[in-house]
Amino acid sequence: TTTTTTTKEGNGEEVDWSKFSKHKERKQPEAKQEEEKKEEEKPSVLVEPVVEGRLAETVPEEDAKAGIFHEEHIVVAPREMAVATEDDHHKNMPENEYIAPISKRPEDNQLNEALAKRYSHENIVMVTWANNHYYDFVKNWVKHIRDCGMNNFLVGAMDNELLVRLIDDKVPTFAMQSGLTTADFGWGSKNFHQMGRKKIELIHLFTKMGFDILVSDVDTAWMKNPIPFIRKFPEVDVLTSSDSLSDFAETEWSLERTTTGMANIGIMLLRKSAGALAKEWVHVLEKDENIWDQNAFNDLMRKGRGKSFPDHSFEGYDGLRFGILPVATFASGHTFFVQRMYEKKKLEPYVVHATFQFSGTEGKRHRLREFKLWYDAPEYYDPEGGMLMVDLDVPEGLLTAAKETPEKHFDLVNHQLLQVRGALMLANSLKRTLILPEFWCGMDRWWAPHRGIIPGSQLQLPYKCPADHIFELETWVRRNEPFREYSILENPRTPDGVKNGVFDATDKLKSIPLEDFTDVKVLQALDDVRSSDKHKVLKFDGKKLMEKFSEKKLDYFADANVKREFENKIINYCSIWCCKHAHPGHIWYDMSLDVLPHKDRHGRTFNETYPWRALTGP
């Protein structure tokens, strides 16, 4: 049965909400009259209002079946006392308890008020969205959210494939098929900007329905429930993360004292009171397809900038109050992975957003893995054939001088890079997976010229740098080069048998003369420890490894074809450092830098007369 409910719109006209129901059935007049008579005899069941608007779905039938997301077809009217409908799938259920949808079809998984209410807590709904290409990111996001004890979340599925997988995984979801690519969105691409517009439409919808929406990009990892922090600022309409690289929060419960940095909309709370802001945000983006959604928000936030308040929030758009979340605990990829600000301040972080990183999506995954914030399948932590690691030699003189000039930074990194090349050659010979060691860098990496640190950053040099500062990890993955992060042996998900199966095999190579140091001789010397059944990880001393490879270098491979294949693949394994105050200002790392003669990835020749040096460009 259905219940006919009418409410008054702003102009006083009554609206019959039953005609908008996607479950509407056409009835014969006699049957309809009989049903209405029965309904009149039934006592009305009233529910207390939770939000100020009630959603009426008017998605065209053909679009609903295809799962097309139409913000403009969502109608919201004032809600004073709503009559509970009999077909409310989420009625009278415990808060946030997962309820499976009635089917996996997009038309049965549309976003509506009942669904949002079902997964809200204190009127807050955490929301992320993705397409099927980012399924592993969604799984990781959900796992961290649930590990924090939170269930007040929804995931928007931008294609049918992800929708079905999330329902199978019992993840609260709704269909928001966008017509965009089902592959990687690509930062800065047209698809990336179009995806951003869907995000803002989503924010508008939740505020329109009367909910506070906690937006979280899918490349975030939550480590602590933010609701207690949010409760501290009930009068603030918008809380947003920031790309600021300096921390000015007074305590762990304070907002940032400075508001000069760029707000980052990857983590933000918009209360229902910010509905007008969300609406105009959508309109701004509709008028200019080239404007970046984040820039549009920052412009609106500063519009009508007024006074500041004692809690460091400030007046902005249309008198709304804005607050900047502390960058040490609501962290960007720089304040967390590079500066490790939370460690220095001895704070427990709430969340990290994998920004300020390189090497695309693979770079994001690896960053999260380095900090043990990525959930992989069990076999990832015990790869077939075993692993190989190198203890890097990092001379104090190189370390302390590395912050002085780009050239000295390269002296430090290149010293470590040659040790990794040697370890990679051993790993390839032994068919083992290389554990990329943790590097030291003397200068930060950015997208513009700087003198060691990004302007405005509190980074202290030298620093332990992420792998994507040096390597093009996407290329490693494309070439099916097996590798793992430096922290894998510290990860609680790594089996004890692997952690306890580390064997230092350095001395096994001692008897091989430098002139005979080839893969054939190495395999013979390591014959009794090559098996991964007992020795899960073979460890080598970096300094001694460099000495062994000092004469043969790439001629370590006795087979010329194997040598050529290795040289051809590592030519693209390294990335750039950026940037000197020059044009161009970037400098490429080169894993074959000591091989003379050799050509780099750009065809530049280095030989005895013109050895490798830190050249800018091309």
N, C-alpha and C positions, 0 to 999 in steps of 0.2 A: 504494500500500500504506500501511497505518497500523501504528504501533508501539504496543503496549499497555504503558503505564507506570504503575506504582503507587508511591505515596509514602505516608508515614504522616502523618496529621494530628496535632494536639496531643494528642488522646485515645488515640493509638495505632492508630486504625482506618485500614486501608488504603483508599486511594481510587483507583479505576480512572479515570484522566484521559481515556482514549479515549472514554468514554461522554458526555463533555461537548463533544466536538469538533463544530463546526457543519458539518464536512465528513463526518460519520459517515454510512456507508452500511449499510443493512440487508443482511446476507449470509445465505445458506442455511447450515445447520450443516456440510454436507460441505465447502463452499467455504471456510468459516471455518477448519475444522480443517486443510485443506490449506495455507491461508495461514499459520496459526500454525506449522505444521511448517517452512515455508520460512523464516519469521522466526527460528526457533530455530537454523537452520543458518547464518544470516547473523551475522557478527560485529557486536556492538553498537558504535555510533558514539557516543562520549562527548564532551561539550563541557564545558569548564571553567565553573564557576558564575560568573555576572556579578552576579546579584542574589540575594537571599535568598528570593524568592517566585516561583512560576510561575503565570501566569494561566490559569485555566480558564474558558472562555466558556460561559455558560449562558443567553444571551439567548434568550427565547422566539422561535420561528421567525417568528411573525407580526410581532413587534416588530423583529426583525432586518431583515426585508424592508422595514419602514417606516423603519428607521434610528433607532429609539427608543433612547436612551441610558439603561441601567439600572445604576446603581452597585451596587444591592443584589443584583444577579444575578452579580456578579463574585466568584469564589472564588479565594482564594490559599492555597497550601499550601507548606510548607517545601521547598526545593530543595537537594539535596546534590550529586548528579551526575545531570543530566537527559539522557535519551536524545534525540538529535536526530531530529526527525520528518522523513519524506520530503517532506511537503507544506509545509515551512517556506519560505515565499516569499522570505525574507530571509537564508537560510542561506549562509554562506561568501562573503559579499560584502564589498568594501572598506568601511571605516567611513564612514558618512554619504553614500555615493554614492546618488543618487536611483534608486529602483526603482519603476517604474510598477506599480500594483495590477493584479490579474487582471481587474478590471472596474470600472465606475463605480457599481455598485450599493452601497447602504449596507451590506448584509450582507457584502460583500467588503472593506469598509474599516473594520472594527471595531478599536478600540484593543486591542492585546494586547502581551505582553512582547516578542515578536519584533520588532514594529514599533518599540517604544520603544528597544530595544537597537540596532536598525538606525540610528537617528538620535540616539544618545547619544555623548557624548565625555567621557572621564574620569567616566563614570557620570552626567553631567549632560545633561538634555534641556530645551531652551528651549521653552516652550509658550505659545501664544496661542490665541484662539478668537473666532469672530464669526459673524454671519449674513450673508446675501447683500447686505443693505443696506450693510454696511461693507466690501464687496469692495475698494474703492479704498484703504481703510485697511490691509487685509491685504496688498495689493500693495506699498504703501509700506513696511510693516513688513518684509516679506520682502526687498525690495530693499536696505534698510539693513542687515539681518542679513547678507545675502550680501556686501554691500560691505565688511563688517568681516571677511570671510573665514570666517564661521561657517556650518556646515551642520547642526549638531546641534540641529535644531528640528522641531517639528510644529505644525500649525494644526488646531484642532478646528473642523469645519464644522457649524454648528448648524441647517442646512437642506440639502436635496438640491441646490438651485441652486448654493450655494457649493461644495459637495463636487465637483460636476462641473466647475465653473470652475477650481478649484484643481488637479484632476487634469489638466485640459487645459493648465494653466500649469506642470505638473511641480513642483508644490509638495507636499512631504510632508504628508499630511492624514489625518484619520480622521473617521468619522461620529459625531456626537454630537447628532443631532436632538433638540430640546428641547421641542417643542410651544409655544414662545414666539413672539412676534411676529416677522415677517420684515421689519419696518420699524425705525425708530430706537427704541432701547430707552428713551431719555428718562431723564436723570439723576433719581434719586429716585423714579421711577415703580414700579408693581408689577412690570412687566416687567424693569426694571433690577435690582430686588432678587432676582427669580427667576433672572435670568441670573447674578447673583453666587453664588447657591447652586450652580449648575452648575459654576462655577469651583472652588468648594471641594471638591465631589465629585471633580472632576478631579485636584486636588492630592492628595486622599486616595488615589486610584487609583494614581498614580505612586509615591507613597511605599510603598504596599502591595505594588507590584511590585518594590520595592527600588531605585528610581531616585531621584536628587536632581533636583528639578524647579525650574527657573528660570522663574518665572511673569512674564509680561510682558503687560500690557494692550495691546490692538491700537492704542490711541492713543499709542503710544510711538515714538520714533525713536532707534535705536541708532547710535552714531557710533564706537564702539570696543569691541573684544572684552573682555568682563568676566572671562573665565576666569583670566587672570593675577592679577587682584585677588582673586578668590574663592580661589585657591590659597593666598593669604597667611593664610587663616583656616580651616585644616582641622578645628579643634576646635569651630568654631561651628556649631550645628545649624540656625539660622535667621538669614539676613541679609535685612533689609527696608529699603525706602526709607521716607522720612519726609515729613510735611507741615510739619516745622519750617522756619522761614524765616530761621534764623541758622545760620551755619557754625562748628562748633567742632572740626573735624578738624585734627589737628596737621600732617599731611603728606598728600600725594596718595595715600599707601598706608595711611592711617589710617581707622578707624571714627570716627563722631561721638563726642565725649566726653560729650555730654549725652543723656539718654534721656527727657526730659520731654515731648517732642513726640508727636504722634499718628503711629503707624506707618501708612504707606500701602501697601496690599497690591497695588497695581498693578505694582510691581516687587519681587520677593522670591525668595529661594532657600530652599527647604525640603529639607534632606537627608533621606535615608531614615530616619535616626535620629529624625526628628520625626514619624514615622507616628502615634504615639499622640495627639499634638497635632492632627494633621489629622483623625483619627477623631473626637475630641471636638468639634472645630470643626464638623464635619458634624452631630453630634448636637445641639449647641446651636442651630444654625439650624433643624433639624427640629422642635425643641420650641417655637420662637417664630418665627412667620412674619413678625413685624414688626421683628425685630432686624436691624440692618445688619451684613453680613458683616465689614466692617472694624472696627466697634465690638466685635464678638464676638472677633475676633482680638486686639485690644488688651487686652481683659479677660483673655483666656487667657494672653497673654504676661506680664502683670503678676502672674498668679496664682503664689504661691510665690516672689515676687521675693527674690533672695538677693544674694550678693556680686558685686562687679565684678572683672574680670580686667585684667591689665596692657594687653591689647590693646583695652580699653574695651568688650569684650563683657560681658554680665552674665547672671546666673542667673535663669531664669524658670520657666515651666510645667514641673512635674515634673522639675526639675533640668536642663532643657535650657539651652544657651547661646544667647543672642540677640545680634545686633549690628545697629546702625543704620548704613546705608550713608551715605557723605558726601553732603550735600545739594548741594554745588557740582558734583559730577560724576555723581551718580545723581540727576538734578535733577527738581524739580517744575516746573510751569508758571510758578511765581512766581520761584523762584531762578534759572531759566534765562531766560525771556522778559522778565521785569520787572526783576529785580535784575542779571541778566547776571553772576552770581557767578563763573562760570568765567573770564570775561574779566578781571575784577578780580584774580583769584588767578592768572591766567596758566596755567590748567590746561586739559587736553584732556578734554572731558566724555565719559562713557561713553554716557549715555542721557538723554533728556528725556521726561517724561510730561506730556501736555497737560492739566494740571489748573489750578486757579485761573484759569479763563478763562470768558468769557461768550459769548453768541450761539450756544450749542449746538454741534452738529457742525460747522457752517460756521465758527464761531469757532476750532475746533481746526485745521481745514484751513488757515485763513488764518494762524494763528500759525506753523504749520510752514512755510508758504510764505514768510512774512516772513523766516524764518531759513534759507531755502533747503534745507529738510529735507522737502519734499514733491515727489514725482515726478509731473509732469503729462504729458499727451500733447504731442508736439512743437508742434502748432498752438496750444497755450495760450500759448506764448512769442512768437508772432507772429500776434496776432489779426487777423482780417479787418477792413479799414478803418483799421488803425493804432491807436496809443495817444496819450494826451495827459497831460502831467505839469505840475505847478506847483511851483516852488521857493518854499517857504513863507517869509514874512517873520516872524521871531520877535524882537521888540524885547527887548533885554537887560533893560529895566526891568520888563516884564511877566514875564519869565522868573524873575528873582530874587525878585520879590514873591509869586509864585504859591503858594509853600509856606506863606504866612502865614495865610490864611483860605480857606474854600471859595469865597467871592465872588471873591477874587483868582485862584484857580485857574480859575474860569469866565472871568475877563477874558482870561487867556492862551489857553484853549482856544477861546473864541468868536472871538478874533482870527484864529486859524487856520481855524476852521470856515467863516467867511465867504469865505475864499480858496478853500476846497475847493468851496463852493457855486458860486462863479463858474467854477471849472474844470469842474465837472460840467455847468453850463449850456453852456459851450463844447463840451464833449465830446458832449453830446446833439445840439447843432446840427450838429456835424461828423460825427456818427455814428462817433465814436471811443471807445475803451475808456479810462476814467480810471484812471491810476495813483494810488492813494491814497497821499498823502505820509506820512512818519513824523512823528507828532505829539509835542509836548512837553506833559507834564502837571505840575501843581504838587503834586497830591495823589493818592495811590493810590486804587484802587477796591476795595471789599470788600463783604461782605454785612451788615456791622454798623457802628455808629458808631466813628469813630477820629479822631485829630487829625493826619492827614496820611499816616501809615504804619500798617500793620497791627501791632497789638501783637506784639512779639517779632521783627519784621522788621528786617533790616539795610539796607533800601532807603535810598538817599540821594536827597534831593529837590533840585531838580526832576529828572525822569527822562523818558526816551523811552518812550512808552506804546504798547502794542499797539492796533491799530485797534478791537478789540472792547471796549476801555475806553470808547469814544465812540459807535461805530456799532452798530446792530442789523444785523449782516451777513446774518442769515437773511432779513430783509425785503428787502435788496438782491437776494439770490439769487431769492427768490420773485417779485420784480418784474422779473426778467430784466435787471437793471441790470448791464451789463458793467463790471468793475473788476479791477484787479490790485494786487499788493502792492508796497510801496515799493522792495523790493530786486530787482525783476525784471531791471533792467538790470545788476545785479551777479551774476546767476545764471549759472553756467557752462553751463547748459542753454539759455540764450537765445542765438539765433544772432548772430554778429558783425554781420551785416547790419542787425539791429535795433539793436544797441548803437551802431553807427556811423551810424545813420540818425536821430539826434536833431537837430532843427532848432529853434533859439530863434526863435519867431514873435512875440515880445512887441512888437517895433518895428513889425510889420505893422499893429498896432491903434492906433498913435500918432496917425495922421491923423484918426481918427474922433472928433468932438466928443462930450462926455459926454451932451449932450441927444439925440444921434443914435445912441447906442451900443445897437444892436439886433442880433438874430440876422441880419437881412437884410443890414445893413451889414458885419457881421463876415464873413459868407460871401463877400461881394464882396471885402473886403480880403485874405482868405486864399485867394482863388481859385487863385492860382498855386502854393500849397504844400499844398493840401488833399489831394492825391493821396498815398496811403500807399505807393506803389511806391518813391518816392525818399525821402520824409520819413516814416520809420516811426513816429517819435515827435515830436510838436509840444510844445515846452516854453514855459512862460509864467512871467514873474516875478510872484510872489504879491502883492507890494506894489503894483505898477503895475496889476495886475488888479483889486485892491480899489478903486483910484481910478476905474477905468473903470466899475465897477458901482455906484459910490457914489450916483449920482443915479437911474438907471433901476431898479436892483435887479431884481426879478422881471419888471418891464415890459421887460426885455431881449427877451422874446419878443413879437414884433409881433402874433402871432395870439393872441387872448384865450383860445381853447380850448387851445392849446399851453401857455400860461402856467398855466391852471387845472390841467391835467393834471400839470405839473411840480410845482406847489405841493402838490397832493393826494398825490403820492407821497413827496416829501421830508418830509412831516409825520411820517412813521413811520420815517424813516431813522436817527434818532439814538436813543441809549440814555440811561441814567441815570448819574449819579455817586452813590455811596453811601459814607458817610452822615454827616450831621450828628448831633449829640446832641440829637435832637428826634424827635417822633413825629407824622407820618412824617418820616424824615430824608433821604430821597433827593430828588434834584433832576434834572429832565429837561433834556437838551440840546435846543436848538431851532434848526434851520437857517434859520428865517425870523425870527430874533430882532430884526432891524433893520427889518423890514417893518411899517409902521404904517398902518392897523390890521391885525391878523391874529389868528386863533385858533390855539391850539396843539392838539395831538392830543387833549387832554382838554376842549376847548371853552372854555378860558379866553381871554378877550379882552385883547389888549394894544394900547394906542393912545397918542396924544400925552400924555394925562393920566397913564396908567398904562403906561409902557413896560415892555419885558421886563426881568425881574430874576430872580435865582436863588431861586425859590420852591420850598419843599419840597412833596412830594406831587404829585398825590393818591395 
